[in-house]
Amino acid sequence: MRFLLNLSFRYKVPLWGSLLIVGTAAIISTTLLLRSYGELKSDLLRDATTQGRTMATTLFPAILHDQVWRTYEIIKAPFNRDSGESPVQAESFVVLDQRGQVYVSTSPEALPMLADFRQLAPDFAALAEAIAQPGRDTRVLEPDESDHLFVATPIREEEAHLGTLVQIYSKKVLHSRFQKSAEQAALTAVLVIVLLLPLGWYWGQRTAVPLVRLTERMEELGRRLPDNLAPELYDYQDELGRLYRAYNRMLQDLRGKAEIERQMIHSERLAAIGKLTAGIAHEINNPLLGMLTALNTLRHHGEPGPRTLKTLTLLERGLMQIKDTVGALLVEAKVKSRDLSPQDVEDVRTLIEPQARERGVSLHWDSRLTAPLPLPSTSVRQVLINLLLNAVQASVPGGEVRVSIAPITTVASANAGTSLSIEVVNGGQILTDMQTAHLFEPFANDDERGRGLGLWVCYQIARQLGGDIAVASEMVDGLGRTSFKVTVPIGAPQ
Amino acid sequence: MKLTRRTFLGTCAVLAMTPPQPAFAAKPLRVGMTPAFLHTQHGLLAEWRDYMESRLKRPVEIVQRDSYRETMDLLRQEQLDVSWICTYPYVYLKKQLRLVAVPLYQSQPYYRAYLIVSAKNPQIKEMSQLRGKVFAYADPYSCTGHLFPRYQLRKMGEDPAKFFAKTFFTYSHNKLIEAVADGLAHGGSVDSYVWDSLQALKPEITRRTLLVSQSPEFGFPPIVARRTLSEAEFSAVQKMLVMMRNDPQGSALLQRLNLNGFIQGRPNLYDGVAEMMRAFGEG
């Protein structure tokens, strides 16, 4: 039983449905059958009683005149008709005389003339006793443990009693007719079931399959975010349909939440790296400056020989390289600088164009700046230059780099106000997921083209200016498209 | 007894006379039939009547009764002109009747009594084994169906009234065969002509009976006329019957009756029956 209850709805629902159909068919068939059996029996007894009374009237004169053959013909007549006229053919009729002897019967071999009825069969003895009771009416006798039904009619006119007509019916005939009806009912029930079962099964499947799909996805929830459920799988307004829609909504919320989490982790990591880098850079910078000063003093006051001078120069170059690197890491966006003017943007364009030409990349420039903006021009130029250099390098020869610079107004509650939007788009290979994940970290793309600090600088500047930088790299119409979009609020508290 | 079913098996023959005067023509010849003969051949009976009418040139009326007794009464009351009756009634009423013709059965004017038993009782081989059993008689006035078996018992030194446990009459040889076949009676005595004819027509009935013994020959049930019938009418009927075998239509009818023809016959054919009757103090 437990096993049945543990079954999947996919089987349980159709099974229960089928069970209901089969059960209903069985109950209805049984009820009808029992009823028809009862009717069959009462019909039989009514017919038999009528027949017995009619026959007894005709038998009286024949027996009175001791006309055996005539009596035989009268009781034999119903047996000569085609069977089927009466629902159940009698087994035999027997006429008993007053002493209980067989006067004549329709089965002379089994119930011969003159035989003592009581001794002919075990169930006849009790019957004969019941018949011997005085009475005028036809009686139906159904002795226990007998597989026969008896209908006994006295043959009498007024006070003259000549004997009894006994009609004997085998219950087997009744049973076999019942069996025939039962077989017919069973056949009908089977037909009904054959017609209904596929319907029930189909209905069960329609309910169970969506449930099963839903369950499978819910079970995945702990491990990963499952796919959406296709709405066409169950597009109705009942509870299941509502469950589907609720599930899809919940999934959408979870995805949003996961995305936010991912971004938070990312920016936290970047912030930590930034802090660490800045700390280390400061720690290095202080002794470095001391060392450089010491070197300078040694060069001018120490009277070094040519060999020592050469060594000093070597040391100075090395220390200067360290200073440059540390300086690059120490991004300082909020240095005092004049406001960004449209000319600054044009300067950058002039600066980049030769490099673009060299690589055979065309620049598509779209600057909407018309007046100076209260943003540090040096930092913005640095961002723009870095992004453009990256874009030109990532482009394939003959490709195009598109630049859009425009002040925009956002109405979103969080960042309401005006921002500067810088977007740089290039073709070529798109970024891998791994690349995207570590894009803004220092030395992330340390290769022959540079130390990979460009984007780190851009990120640091954008963040320090209260803005953000977003990257999108995807295939569009079979071509790679990578865009960096920097948004910096204008006039935001600094 | 008034509502007895009209299932006469019998047919008997009769005839008529050729009326010399047209005045005669209007009066039908009344021909009685007893159930000595086969089943319900009403069609055959009607055809025979038509045949008689065409040969005698006068109407013929067939009169059927259930028992020999009733036909005998009609003859005695001269309500029948001619009748086919059993041997026993003929001898019984010999003084009032004239023998018209005797049928030829298997080319002989004779028939016999067959003692038959149910096929379920093959152990019964002779009359003595039927002691204390149920026995079926045909008609109280039947020679083969009543007179002979009693005569046989009498000769065995038995009392026919006590020999059997129970006897009953079927009033027809056909029904008697049926009664024995069904096992209602253990045995019965039947007209050989009826049994043989039934065996040819409905062997499924006779197959359920066994032929145990045969009686000596008796004169075949004759066709008789009342003594008061005019000589002319008597001759006409006699001639018609005797001539039947000579014309195709008559032959066809005879064939269906399972007979070969009619001859004039002589009353002493029936002396054997008269002797049996004397044994019972009759005749």
Interface residues (C-beta under 8 A of the other chain):
Chain A: P61 H65 D66 Q67 V68 W69 R70 Y72 E73 V104 P108 E109 P112 M113 L114
Chain B: M1 T4 R5 K120 V134 A136 A165 K166 F168 F169 T170 Y171 K175 A179 D182 G183 L184
